[in-house]
Amino acid sequence: MTMALFEITNQPISADDTAAKVKRPEAGAVVTFAGTVREWTNGRRTRKLQYAAYESMAVRQLEKIGREVQDRWPDTQAAVTHRVGELHITDTAVVIAVSSPHRRAAYEANEYMIERIKELVPIWKKEFYEDGTAWVGDQLGTTAYSKGGPKPHD
Amino acid sequence: MINILFFARLREEAGQESLHVEKAGCTIKELKEWLDKEYRLSGLNRTMTAVNEEFTTDDTKVTEGDTIAFIPPVSGG
């Protein structure tokens, strides 16, 4: 855990630590999202997960999403911490914190960030099921990009 | 020389994290075709590509010293 607003770490992460980075006197709202490891997906049991990242690019992409958020919700401040390595059921994989003078912008910006992270930050999740393993997001035909990558949302 | 990075499933298929090859001057498309032939990597046609940590398109030409990363569909969060 560093003071950087956008970071990838192989250590356990806490929602409070990330929220602390965006608290400030002008903000009357801090919305914190924690993405955690789920045991059951479509009837299949997960034993554990492994997250991997192209770390330097992932941080750059998170910073870029942070700039998108400031363009759309000018008074907000965002921070994201994503964990990599081996994670177990209920462990926190990602924390997104957004502060804002009023709550609406903080809620909206926070949801926007998780959607963008799932589109364009180079982080991958490997599922370890009871009966096999799979890199998620990599099944044939689930996601394909024809031109260089995802575009900003409208 | 250019530096090629593999991640996730592609890294497992390639059996290595990176390659250094004399491929400056070719396009991303040509690079993918070459990798498909040499390393039998599956699904490169639906893999995004980043040059020096920025997403780019298949018609981009790579230049000496570039770092090219193949980015399978991501699943962070």
gemmi code that builds the backbone of each chain (N, CA, C; Angstrom):
import gemmi

chains = {
    "A": [
        ("MET", (0.843, -1.202, 0.000), (0.000, 0.000, 0.000), (0.875, 1.247, 0.000)),
        ("THR", (0.697, 2.060, -1.048), (1.434, 3.312, -1.136), (0.425, 4.449, -1.094)),
        ("MET", (0.906, 5.672, -1.277), (-0.017, 6.802, -1.333), (-0.547, 7.033, -2.753)),
        ("ALA", (-0.066, 6.259, -3.718), (-0.527, 6.449, -5.102), (-2.024, 6.208, -5.195)),
        ("LEU", (-2.703, 7.021, -6.014), (-4.153, 6.882, -6.139), (-4.536, 5.606, -6.893)),
        ("PHE", (-3.674, 5.178, -7.809), (-3.988, 4.008, -8.622), (-2.846, 3.014, -8.482)),
        ("GLU", (-3.152, 1.846, -7.936), (-2.057, 0.908, -7.729), (-2.486, -0.544, -7.824)),
        ("ILE", (-1.479, -1.368, -8.153), (-1.613, -2.821, -8.206), (-0.707, -3.358, -7.108)),
        ("THR", (-1.207, -4.296, -6.316), (-0.389, -4.813, -5.220), (-0.601, -6.315, -5.066)),
        ("ASN", (0.412, -7.001, -4.555), (0.234, -8.431, -4.285), (-0.065, -8.687, -2.809)),
        ("GLN", (-0.372, -7.606, -2.083), (-0.695, -7.720, -0.651), (-2.213, -7.607, -0.449)),
        ("PRO", (-2.730, -8.111, 0.687), (-4.155, -7.911, 0.991), (-4.499, -6.422, 0.973)),
        ("ILE", (-5.718, -6.089, 0.536), (-6.100, -4.682, 0.432), (-7.319, -4.398, 1.307)),
        ("SER", (-7.474, -3.122, 1.679), (-8.597, -2.764, 2.547), (-9.354, -1.572, 1.974)),
        ("ALA", (-10.679, -1.633, 2.074), (-11.519, -0.553, 1.575), (-11.198, 0.754, 2.299)),
        ("ASP", (-10.932, 0.665, 3.598), (-10.640, 1.880, 4.375), (-9.373, 2.578, 3.871)),
        ("ASP", (-8.358, 1.794, 3.552), (-7.095, 2.398, 3.097), (-7.290, 3.164, 1.798)),
        ("THR", (-8.048, 2.577, 0.862), (-8.268, 3.253, -0.418), (-9.170, 4.468, -0.226)),
        ("ALA", (-10.205, 4.338, 0.616), (-11.101, 5.471, 0.876), (-10.341, 6.641, 1.509)),
        ("ALA", (-9.363, 6.324, 2.349), (-8.610, 7.386, 3.031), (-7.880, 8.283, 2.036)),
        ("LYS", (-7.553, 7.713, 0.863), (-6.799, 8.495, -0.133), (-7.648, 9.583, -0.793)),
        ("VAL", (-8.969, 9.450, -0.734), (-9.812, 10.430, -1.428), (-10.606, 11.335, -0.478)),
        ("LYS", (-10.504, 11.073, 0.818), (-11.213, 11.931, 1.776), (-10.594, 13.321, 1.779)),
        ("ARG", (-11.419, 14.342, 1.824), (-10.926, 15.723, 1.817), (-12.039, 16.637, 2.319)),
        ("PRO", (-11.695, 17.844, 2.757), (-12.686, 18.734, 3.380), (-13.844, 19.097, 2.454)),
        ("GLU", (-13.602, 19.184, 1.137), (-14.667, 19.601, 0.214), (-15.676, 18.490, -0.033)),
        ("ALA", (-15.330, 17.244, 0.323), (-16.179, 16.110, -0.020), (-17.122, 15.758, 1.121)),
        ("GLY", (-18.412, 15.639, 0.775), (-19.394, 15.196, 1.756), (-19.827, 13.769, 1.542)),
        ("ALA", (-19.224, 13.113, 0.539), (-19.584, 11.729, 0.235), (-18.350, 10.972, -0.222)),
        ("VAL", (-18.204, 9.743, 0.291), (-17.206, 8.815, -0.246), (-17.930, 7.510, -0.514)),
        ("VAL", (-17.970, 7.098, -1.792), (-18.547, 5.803, -2.140), (-17.400, 4.836, -2.368)),
        ("THR", (-17.461, 3.705, -1.658), (-16.406, 2.699, -1.761), (-17.008, 1.396, -2.273)),
        ("PHE", (-16.402, 0.843, -3.317), (-16.831, -0.449, -3.855), (-15.728, -1.457, -3.600)),
        ("ALA", (-16.105, -2.644, -3.130), (-15.139, -3.733, -2.983), (-15.602, -4.901, -3.833)),
        ("GLY", (-14.759, -5.355, -4.737), (-15.028, -6.567, -5.512), (-14.384, -7.732, -4.783)),
        ("THR", (-15.182, -8.764, -4.458), (-14.669, -9.870, -3.644), (-14.784, -11.201, -4.393)),
        ("VAL", (-14.075, -12.192, -3.916), (-14.033, -13.488, -4.598), (-15.273, -14.309, -4.235)),
        ("ARG", (-16.048, -14.651, -5.275), (-17.310, -15.364, -5.108), (-17.083, -16.868, -5.238)),
        ("GLU", (-17.791, -17.624, -4.411), (-17.588, -19.084, -4.424), (-18.314, -19.769, -5.582)),
        ("TRP", (-19.559, -19.341, -5.854), (-20.351, -20.046, -6.858), (-20.652, -19.145, -8.042)),
        ("THR", (-20.406, -19.620, -9.273), (-20.770, -18.895, -10.487), (-21.468, -19.868, -11.422)),
        ("ASN", (-22.748, -19.599, -11.693), (-23.535, -20.462, -12.578), (-23.421, -21.932, -12.176)),
        ("GLY", (-23.525, -22.186, -10.890), (-23.533, -23.566, -10.415), (-22.172, -24.228, -10.316)),
        ("ARG", (-21.120, -23.470, -10.640), (-19.781, -24.042, -10.578), (-19.029, -23.453, -9.393)),
        ("ARG", (-18.341, -24.309, -8.644), (-17.704, -23.866, -7.416), (-16.257, -23.446, -7.663)),
        ("THR", (-15.923, -22.241, -7.185), (-14.545, -21.753, -7.270), (-13.816, -22.105, -5.985)),
        ("ARG", (-12.623, -22.667, -6.119), (-11.792, -22.967, -4.937), (-10.922, -21.762, -4.585)),
        ("LYS", (-10.330, -21.171, -5.631), (-9.490, -19.988, -5.428), (-9.307, -19.301, -6.777)),
        ("LEU", (-8.730, -18.117, -6.753), (-8.461, -17.371, -7.977), (-7.004, -16.950, -8.001)),
        ("GLN", (-6.539, -16.759, -9.228), (-5.225, -16.144, -9.377), (-5.391, -14.951, -10.307)),
        ("TYR", (-4.983, -13.786, -9.844), (-5.028, -12.587, -10.682), (-3.622, -12.269, -11.169)),
        ("ALA", (-3.531, -11.907, -12.451), (-2.253, -11.480, -13.022), (-2.476, -10.143, -13.719)),
        ("ALA", (-1.452, -9.328, -13.786), (-1.584, -8.010, -14.415), (-0.350, -7.677, -15.238)),
        ("TYR", (-0.570, -6.879, -16.272), (0.532, -6.190, -16.949), (0.620, -4.885, -16.169)),
        ("GLU", (1.427, -4.931, -15.117), (1.290, -3.951, -14.050), (1.489, -2.501, -14.487)),
        ("SER", (2.550, -2.236, -15.224), (2.825, -0.840, -15.584), (1.722, -0.276, -16.485)),
        ("MET", (1.243, -1.108, -17.417), (0.165, -0.631, -18.284), (-1.148, -0.537, -17.519)),
        ("ALA", (-1.377, -1.464, -16.598), (-2.612, -1.435, -15.807), (-2.708, -0.126, -15.019)),
        ("VAL", (-1.606, 0.296, -14.429), (-1.621, 1.559, -13.674), (-1.904, 2.726, -14.617)),
        ("ARG", (-1.290, 2.704, -15.792), (-1.556, 3.778, -16.771), (-3.015, 3.818, -17.177)),
        ("GLN", (-3.607, 2.651, -17.380), (-5.021, 2.608, -17.775), (-5.920, 3.083, -16.636)),
        ("LEU", (-5.583, 2.715, -15.411), (-6.366, 3.193, -14.263), (-6.289, 4.716, -14.172)),
        ("GLU", (-5.091, 5.260, -14.402), (-4.938, 6.722, -14.374), (-5.780, 7.377, -15.469)),
        ("LYS", (-5.819, 6.708, -16.626), (-6.616, 7.231, -17.742), (-8.106, 7.228, -17.381)),
        ("ILE", (-8.584, 6.157, -16.759), (-9.983, 6.092, -16.322), (-10.238, 7.185, -15.284)),
        ("GLY", (-9.255, 7.418, -14.420), (-9.380, 8.494, -13.437), (-9.570, 9.850, -14.107)),
        ("ARG", (-8.862, 10.070, -15.239), (-9.031, 11.335, -15.966), (-10.405, 11.408, -16.627)),
        ("GLU", (-10.888, 10.266, -17.144), (-12.245, 10.238, -17.714), (-13.276, 10.650, -16.667)),
        ("VAL", (-13.091, 10.118, -15.458), (-14.035, 10.413, -14.375), (-14.004, 11.902, -14.022)),
        ("GLN", (-12.814, 12.470, -13.989), (-12.741, 13.900, -13.649), (-13.335, 14.786, -14.740)),
        ("ASP", (-13.259, 14.315, -15.996), (-13.907, 15.054, -17.077), (-15.425, 15.028, -16.931)),
        ("ARG", (-15.957, 13.866, -16.536), (-17.417, 13.691, -16.475), (-18.030, 14.225, -15.186)),
        ("TRP", (-17.316, 14.046, -14.094), (-17.806, 14.493, -12.780), (-16.680, 15.347, -12.172)),
        ("PRO", (-16.622, 16.619, -12.564), (-15.431, 17.440, -12.309), (-15.013, 17.583, -10.839)),
        ("ASP", (-15.931, 17.450, -9.905), (-15.530, 17.655, -8.513), (-15.168, 16.373, -7.772)),
        ("THR", (-15.066, 15.264, -8.518), (-14.775, 14.007, -7.833), (-13.270, 13.749, -7.735)),
        ("GLN", (-12.903, 12.869, -6.806), (-11.537, 12.358, -6.724), (-11.644, 10.839, -6.558)),
        ("ALA", (-10.909, 10.098, -7.379), (-11.018, 8.635, -7.357), (-9.695, 7.977, -7.009)),
        ("ALA", (-9.786, 6.803, -6.419), (-8.609, 5.966, -6.166), (-9.017, 4.508, -6.383)),
        ("VAL", (-8.090, 3.722, -6.939), (-8.344, 2.303, -7.187), (-7.144, 1.488, -6.729)),
        ("THR", (-7.419, 0.412, -6.006), (-6.371, -0.538, -5.652), (-6.823, -1.916, -6.125)),
        ("HIS", (-5.990, -2.571, -6.929), (-6.317, -3.919, -7.396), (-5.253, -4.884, -6.911)),
        ("ARG", (-5.727, -5.983, -6.354), (-4.784, -6.987, -5.850), (-4.495, -8.027, -6.929)),
        ("VAL", (-3.268, -8.547, -6.944), (-2.917, -9.669, -7.827), (-2.330, -10.800, -6.984)),
        ("GLY", (-2.161, -11.963, -7.621), (-1.663, -13.140, -6.911), (-2.813, -14.074, -6.580)),
        ("GLU", (-2.575, -14.933, -5.573), (-3.585, -15.936, -5.234), (-4.582, -15.386, -4.225)),
        ("LEU", (-5.879, -15.481, -4.563), (-6.938, -14.997, -3.674), (-7.922, -16.126, -3.375)),
        ("HIS", (-8.488, -16.074, -2.175), (-9.429, -17.102, -1.741), (-10.827, -16.505, -1.560)),
        ("ILE", (-11.800, -17.379, -1.373), (-13.199, -16.969, -1.277), (-13.360, -15.865, -0.220)),
        ("THR", (-14.056, -14.818, -0.596), (-14.351, -13.594, 0.190), (-13.182, -12.595, 0.246)),
        ("ASP", (-12.010, -12.946, -0.241), (-10.918, -11.958, -0.300), (-11.330, -10.790, -1.198)),
        ("THR", (-10.809, -9.621, -0.894), (-11.089, -8.439, -1.716), (-10.071, -8.342, -2.855)),
        ("ALA", (-10.591, -8.284, -4.091), (-9.717, -8.221, -5.270), (-9.496, -6.784, -5.724)),
        ("VAL", (-10.524, -5.959, -5.575), (-10.396, -4.569, -6.030), (-11.195, -3.654, -5.104)),
        ("VAL", (-10.654, -2.471, -4.874), (-11.387, -1.428, -4.151), (-11.365, -0.158, -4.982)),
        ("ILE", (-12.555, 0.430, -5.159), (-12.682, 1.709, -5.859), (-13.309, 2.687, -4.886)),
        ("ALA", (-12.662, 3.815, -4.680), (-13.219, 4.844, -3.796), (-13.338, 6.142, -4.579)),
        ("VAL", (-14.493, 6.787, -4.466), (-14.712, 8.084, -5.122), (-15.303, 9.048, -4.104)),
        ("SER", (-14.676, 10.192, -3.987), (-15.235, 11.223, -3.118), (-15.788, 12.355, -3.963)),
        ("SER", (-16.770, 13.063, -3.393), (-17.463, 14.120, -4.121), (-18.154, 15.027, -3.114)),
        ("PRO", (-18.392, 16.295, -3.478), (-19.126, 17.160, -2.551), (-20.486, 16.570, -2.185)),
        ("HIS", (-21.179, 15.944, -3.180), (-22.501, 15.361, -2.938), (-22.529, 13.921, -3.450)),
        ("ARG", (-23.435, 13.092, -2.916), (-23.340, 11.651, -3.124), (-23.600, 11.176, -4.552)),
        ("ARG", (-24.491, 11.853, -5.284), (-24.887, 11.318, -6.586), (-23.684, 11.103, -7.521)),
        ("ALA", (-22.845, 12.109, -7.619), (-21.687, 12.001, -8.517), (-20.755, 10.877, -8.063)),
        ("ALA", (-20.621, 10.703, -6.752), (-19.723, 9.666, -6.241), (-20.238, 8.271, -6.594)),
        ("TYR", (-21.551, 8.056, -6.452), (-22.144, 6.766, -6.838), (-21.959, 6.514, -8.331)),
        ("GLU", (-22.304, 7.516, -9.137), (-22.240, 7.338, -10.595), (-20.810, 7.077, -11.062)),
        ("ALA", (-19.893, 7.873, -10.560), (-18.502, 7.735, -10.992), (-17.932, 6.390, -10.563)),
        ("ASN", (-18.327, 5.932, -9.379), (-17.808, 4.657, -8.894), (-18.256, 3.509, -9.807)),
        ("GLU", (-19.528, 3.504, -10.170), (-20.018, 2.434, -11.048), (-19.364, 2.512, -12.430)),
        ("TYR", (-19.203, 3.728, -12.938), (-18.519, 3.919, -14.216), (-17.119, 3.290, -14.179)),
        ("MET", (-16.417, 3.491, -13.078), (-15.037, 2.995, -12.998), (-14.956, 1.477, -13.060)),
        ("ILE", (-15.845, 0.772, -12.345), (-15.737, -0.688, -12.384), (-16.070, -1.214, -13.786)),
        ("GLU", (-17.013, -0.553, -14.467), (-17.325, -0.990, -15.833), (-16.117, -0.785, -16.747)),
        ("ARG", (-15.455, 0.343, -16.615), (-14.290, 0.629, -17.467), (-13.122, -0.300, -17.132)),
        ("ILE", (-12.944, -0.595, -15.844), (-11.859, -1.507, -15.447), (-12.058, -2.860, -16.112)),
        ("LYS", (-13.307, -3.324, -16.136), (-13.584, -4.634, -16.723), (-13.410, -4.635, -18.240)),
        ("GLU", (-13.356, -3.453, -18.840), (-13.169, -3.372, -20.286), (-11.719, -3.213, -20.713)),
        ("LEU", (-10.964, -2.388, -20.005), (-9.686, -2.020, -20.613), (-8.453, -2.014, -19.731)),
        ("VAL", (-8.544, -2.549, -18.535), (-7.326, -2.613, -17.725), (-6.738, -4.029, -17.837)),
        ("PRO", (-5.464, -4.130, -18.234), (-4.891, -5.465, -18.468), (-4.620, -6.240, -17.172)),
        ("ILE", (-5.706, -6.815, -16.667), (-5.664, -7.691, -15.492), (-6.487, -8.919, -15.850)),
        ("TRP", (-5.990, -10.082, -15.469), (-6.669, -11.337, -15.821), (-6.878, -12.194, -14.592)),
        ("LYS", (-7.989, -12.922, -14.629), (-8.388, -13.772, -13.513), (-8.395, -15.214, -13.971)),
        ("LYS", (-7.694, -16.065, -13.228), (-7.731, -17.502, -13.516), (-8.542, -18.186, -12.425)),
        ("GLU", (-9.585, -18.887, -12.851), (-10.435, -19.617, -11.912), (-9.848, -21.002, -11.667)),
        ("PHE", (-9.785, -21.387, -10.407), (-9.443, -22.764, -10.048), (-10.724, -23.407, -9.521)),
        ("TYR", (-11.361, -24.210, -10.375), (-12.595, -24.888, -9.993), (-12.249, -26.216, -9.332)),
        ("GLU", (-13.287, -26.897, -8.887), (-13.056, -28.229, -8.317), (-12.574, -29.200, -9.393)),
        ("ASP", (-12.954, -28.889, -10.663), (-12.665, -29.853, -11.730), (-11.895, -29.228, -12.896)),
        ("GLY", (-11.073, -28.233, -12.612), (-10.276, -27.674, -13.706), (-9.976, -26.202, -13.496)),
        ("THR", (-9.301, -25.602, -14.483), (-8.942, -24.186, -14.390), (-9.322, -23.485, -15.681)),
        ("ALA", (-9.498, -22.164, -15.608), (-9.793, -21.397, -16.820), (-9.431, -19.935, -16.618)),
        ("TRP", (-8.823, -19.341, -17.636), (-8.639, -17.890, -17.646), (-9.964, -17.268, -18.047)),
        ("VAL", (-10.515, -16.447, -17.184), (-11.835, -15.871, -17.441), (-11.720, -14.760, -18.486)),
        ("GLY", (-12.802, -14.617, -19.283), (-12.799, -13.587, -20.314), (-12.102, -14.052, -21.566)),
        ("ASP", (-11.713, -15.288, -21.582), (-10.929, -15.771, -22.708), (-11.572, -16.954, -23.409)),
        ("GLN", (-12.851, -17.174, -23.114), (-13.545, -18.234, -23.835), (-13.791, -17.754, -25.262)),
        ("LEU", (-13.766, -18.661, -26.185), (-13.954, -18.306, -27.593), (-15.191, -17.454, -27.795)),
        ("GLY", (-14.997, -16.295, -28.426), (-16.140, -15.512, -28.853), (-16.809, -14.667, -27.795)),
        ("THR", (-16.389, -14.769, -26.528), (-17.069, -13.963, -25.521), (-16.765, -12.489, -25.690)),
        ("THR", (-15.521, -12.176, -25.985), (-15.146, -10.785, -26.172), (-14.142, -10.705, -27.302)),
        ("ALA", (-14.387, -9.828, -28.211), (-13.406, -9.613, -29.264), (-13.387, -8.131, -29.584)),
        ("TYR", (-12.253, -7.640, -29.940), (-12.127, -6.225, -30.246), (-11.598, -6.105, -31.660)),
        ("SER", (-12.341, -5.410, -32.506), (-11.923, -5.345, -33.894), (-10.879, -4.267, -34.129)),
        ("LYS", (-10.924, -3.211, -33.370), (-10.035, -2.082, -33.647), (-9.279, -1.611, -32.423)),
        ("GLY", (-8.221, -2.306, -32.098), (-7.280, -1.745, -31.145), (-7.712, -1.598, -29.712)),
        ("GLY", (-8.947, -1.847, -29.386), (-9.310, -1.770, -27.985), (-10.625, -1.083, -27.766)),
        ("PRO", (-11.095, -1.146, -26.532), (-12.394, -0.568, -26.218), (-12.357, 0.945, -26.363)),
        ("LYS", (-13.468, 1.518, -26.745), (-13.573, 2.973, -26.880), (-14.234, 3.549, -25.626)),
        ("PRO", (-13.984, 4.818, -25.356), (-14.672, 5.436, -24.217), (-16.178, 5.349, -24.389)),
        ("HIS", (-16.870, 5.249, -23.278), (-18.331, 5.220, -23.340), (-18.882, 6.547, -23.825)),
        ("ASP", (-20.092, 6.525, -24.383), (-20.760, 7.767, -24.776), (-21.224, 8.521, -23.546)),
    ],
    "B": [
        ("MET", (15.743, -4.881, -32.611), (15.030, -5.862, -31.781), (13.751, -5.256, -31.228)),
        ("ILE", (12.744, -6.086, -31.143), (11.537, -5.666, -30.430), (11.292, -6.656, -29.290)),
        ("ASN", (10.541, -6.188, -28.302), (10.253, -6.990, -27.121), (8.777, -7.369, -27.165)),
        ("ILE", (8.470, -8.662, -27.115), (7.076, -9.122, -27.159), (6.707, -9.707, -25.800)),
        ("LEU", (5.569, -9.269, -25.247), (5.120, -9.757, -23.941), (3.852, -10.589, -24.085)),
        ("PHE", (3.806, -11.678, -23.350), (2.611, -12.543, -23.323), (2.013, -12.534, -21.926)),
        ("PHE", (0.674, -12.634, -21.875), (-0.009, -12.671, -20.583), (-1.080, -13.754, -20.560)),
        ("ALA", (-1.434, -14.151, -19.340), (-2.558, -15.070, -19.093), (-2.412, -16.343, -19.933)),
        ("ARG", (-3.494, -16.711, -20.649), (-3.449, -17.961, -21.402), (-2.343, -17.973, -22.442)),
        ("LEU", (-2.109, -16.809, -23.088), (-1.054, -16.764, -24.115), (0.315, -17.066, -23.518)),
        ("ARG", (0.543, -16.615, -22.282), (1.827, -16.890, -21.644), (1.993, -18.386, -21.404)),
        ("GLU", (0.896, -19.030, -20.991), (0.971, -20.477, -20.759), (1.216, -21.218, -22.071)),
        ("GLU", (0.544, -20.763, -23.135), (0.720, -21.431, -24.431), (2.124, -21.234, -24.988)),
        ("ALA", (2.631, -20.006, -24.846), (3.961, -19.707, -25.382), (5.050, -20.345, -24.527)),
        ("GLY", (4.721, -20.607, -23.260), (5.708, -21.189, -22.359), (6.775, -20.198, -21.947)),
        ("GLN", (6.546, -18.919, -22.219), (7.496, -17.886, -21.805), (6.793, -16.540, -21.665)),
        ("GLU", (7.427, -15.657, -20.898), (6.823, -14.350, -20.634), (7.097, -13.369, -21.760)),
        ("SER", (8.256, -13.517, -22.404), (8.617, -12.522, -23.415), (9.531, -13.114, -24.471)),
        ("LEU", (9.634, -12.400, -25.574), (10.504, -12.781, -26.685), (11.239, -11.541, -27.164)),
        ("HIS", (12.479, -11.693, -27.560), (13.190, -10.609, -28.234), (13.463, -11.064, -29.649)),
        ("VAL", (12.901, -10.353, -30.610), (13.052, -10.791, -32.004), (13.357, -9.600, -32.924)),
        ("GLU", (13.953, -9.930, -34.074), (14.293, -8.908, -35.080), (13.098, -8.720, -36.008)),
        ("LYS", (12.093, -8.028, -35.536), (10.876, -7.881, -36.333), (10.459, -6.419, -36.507)),
        ("ALA", (11.369, -5.502, -36.253), (11.036, -4.089, -36.469), (10.675, -3.900, -37.941)),
        ("GLY", (9.668, -3.045, -38.209), (9.285, -2.763, -39.595), (8.051, -3.518, -40.031)),
        ("CYS", (7.710, -4.613, -39.356), (6.498, -5.315, -39.780), (5.297, -4.766, -39.013)),
        ("THR", (4.109, -5.101, -39.493), (2.904, -4.620, -38.836), (2.484, -5.595, -37.734)),
        ("ILE", (1.565, -5.129, -36.875), (1.038, -6.007, -35.828), (0.390, -7.243, -36.465)),
        ("LYS", (-0.306, -7.021, -37.571), (-0.964, -8.144, -38.249), (0.055, -9.186, -38.695)),
        ("GLU", (1.157, -8.701, -39.286), (2.203, -9.629, -39.738), (2.856, -10.346, -38.556)),
        ("LEU", (3.005, -9.606, -37.467), (3.596, -10.188, -36.266), (2.703, -11.308, -35.715)),
        ("LYS", (1.401, -11.054, -35.705), (0.459, -12.075, -35.225), (0.515, -13.321, -36.109)),
        ("GLU", (0.592, -13.103, -37.431), (0.649, -14.248, -38.349), (1.918, -15.063, -38.121)),
        ("TRP", (3.012, -14.346, -37.898), (4.290, -15.026, -37.651), (4.240, -15.824, -36.339)),
        ("LEU", (3.686, -15.218, -35.295), (3.598, -15.906, -34.004), (2.682, -17.119, -34.075)),
        ("ASP", (1.616, -16.967, -34.840), (0.677, -18.074, -35.004), (1.390, -19.263, -35.641)),
        ("LYS", (2.236, -18.969, -36.622), (2.955, -20.014, -37.329), (4.062, -20.630, -36.475)),
        ("GLU", (4.842, -19.770, -35.823), (6.021, -20.242, -35.083), (5.664, -20.876, -33.740)),
        ("TYR", (4.668, -20.291, -33.069), (4.384, -20.723, -31.687), (3.018, -21.349, -31.520)),
        ("ARG", (2.235, -21.388, -32.587), (0.908, -21.994, -32.542), (0.063, -21.412, -31.397)),
        ("LEU", (0.061, -20.084, -31.312), (-0.738, -19.416, -30.284), (-2.165, -19.259, -30.796)),
        ("SER", (-3.132, -19.672, -30.001), (-4.517, -19.631, -30.464), (-5.160, -18.286, -30.147)),
        ("GLY", (-6.067, -17.884, -31.007), (-6.898, -16.724, -30.712), (-6.206, -15.373, -30.793)),
        ("LEU", (-5.058, -15.287, -31.478), (-4.387, -13.985, -31.585), (-5.251, -12.971, -32.332)),
        ("ASN", (-6.131, -13.473, -33.219), (-6.962, -12.551, -34.004), (-8.010, -11.830, -33.146)),
        ("ARG", (-8.311, -12.377, -31.941), (-9.246, -11.644, -31.072), (-8.538, -11.119, -29.828)),
        ("THR", (-7.234, -10.921, -29.970), (-6.432, -10.395, -28.877), (-6.084, -8.944, -29.163)),
        ("MET", (-6.288, -8.092, -28.185), (-5.884, -6.702, -28.351), (-4.360, -6.612, -28.292)),
        ("THR", (-3.848, -5.523, -28.824), (-2.399, -5.331, -28.829), (-2.064, -3.963, -28.263)),
        ("ALA", (-1.032, -3.921, -27.452), (-0.534, -2.643, -26.959), (0.908, -2.465, -27.407)),
        ("VAL", (1.219, -1.290, -27.912), (2.605, -0.956, -28.215), (3.026, 0.110, -27.218)),
        ("ASN", (4.080, -0.188, -26.485), (4.576, 0.717, -25.439), (3.438, 1.166, -24.511)),
        ("GLU", (2.643, 0.187, -24.114), (1.582, 0.339, -23.102), (0.359, 1.125, -23.558)),
        ("GLU", (0.209, 1.344, -24.871), (-1.007, 1.978, -25.383), (-1.658, 1.032, -26.392)),
        ("PHE", (-3.001, 0.879, -26.297), (-3.704, 0.030, -27.254), (-3.500, 0.558, -28.669)),
        ("THR", (-3.364, -0.380, -29.612), (-3.145, 0.028, -30.988), (-3.874, -0.927, -31.934)),
        ("THR", (-3.761, -0.667, -33.224), (-4.496, -1.465, -34.218), (-3.556, -2.383, -34.994)),
        ("ASP", (-4.160, -3.324, -35.730), (-3.381, -4.335, -36.440), (-2.502, -3.763, -37.559)),
        ("ASP", (-2.856, -2.567, -38.047), (-2.046, -2.028, -39.155), (-0.876, -1.153, -38.672)),
        ("THR", (-0.715, -1.060, -37.367), (0.416, -0.302, -36.818), (1.740, -0.993, -37.150)),
        ("LYS", (2.741, -0.208, -37.565), (4.087, -0.744, -37.812), (4.912, -0.671, -36.529)),
        ("VAL", (5.604, -1.730, -36.230), (6.434, -1.694, -35.031), (7.829, -1.180, -35.385)),
        ("THR", (8.395, -0.420, -34.472), (9.714, 0.140, -34.728), (10.710, -0.378, -33.689)),
        ("GLU", (11.974, -0.257, -34.050), (13.072, -0.739, -33.231), (12.900, -0.306, -31.765)),
        ("GLY", (13.008, -1.268, -30.854), (12.942, -0.945, -29.428), (11.541, -0.954, -28.837)),
        ("ASP", (10.516, -1.130, -29.683), (9.146, -1.156, -29.170), (8.899, -2.371, -28.265)),
        ("THR", (7.989, -2.193, -27.315), (7.485, -3.318, -26.525), (6.055, -3.592, -26.963)),
        ("ILE", (5.838, -4.795, -27.470), (4.511, -5.175, -27.971), (3.910, -6.188, -26.999)),
        ("ALA", (2.724, -5.871, -26.483), (2.057, -6.787, -25.554), (0.764, -7.276, -26.168)),
        ("PHE", (0.552, -8.581, -26.113), (-0.719, -9.142, -26.569), (-1.617, -9.306, -25.355)),
        ("ILE", (-2.809, -8.691, -25.451), (-3.708, -8.551, -24.312), (-4.964, -9.381, -24.559)),
        ("PRO", (-5.034, -10.601, -24.022), (-6.272, -11.371, -24.153), (-7.412, -10.613, -23.476)),
        ("PRO", (-8.670, -10.933, -23.808), (-9.798, -10.264, -23.149), (-9.580, -10.218, -21.631)),
        ("VAL", (-9.733, -9.025, -21.065), (-9.344, -8.822, -19.664), (-10.468, -9.258, -18.726)),
        ("SER", (-10.116, -9.527, -17.479), (-11.120, -9.987, -16.509), (-10.790, -9.530, -15.096)),
        ("GLY", (-10.329, -8.278, -14.996), (-10.070, -7.719, -13.669), (-11.367, -7.311, -12.991)),
        ("GLY", (-11.233, -6.808, -11.789), (-12.399, -6.344, -11.047), (-12.903, -7.399, -10.085)),
    ],
}
model = gemmi.Model(1)
for chain_id, residues in chains.items():
    chain = gemmi.Chain(chain_id)
    for i, (resn, *xyz) in enumerate(residues, 1):
        res = gemmi.Residue()
        res.name, res.seqid = resn, gemmi.SeqId(i, " ")
        for name, pos in zip(("N", "CA", "C"), xyz):
            atom = gemmi.Atom()
            atom.name, atom.element = name, gemmi.Element(name[0])
            atom.pos, atom.b_iso = gemmi.Position(*pos), 0.0
            res.add_atom(atom)
        chain.add_residue(res)
    model.add_chain(chain)
structure = gemmi.Structure()
structure.add_model(model)
structure.setup_entities()
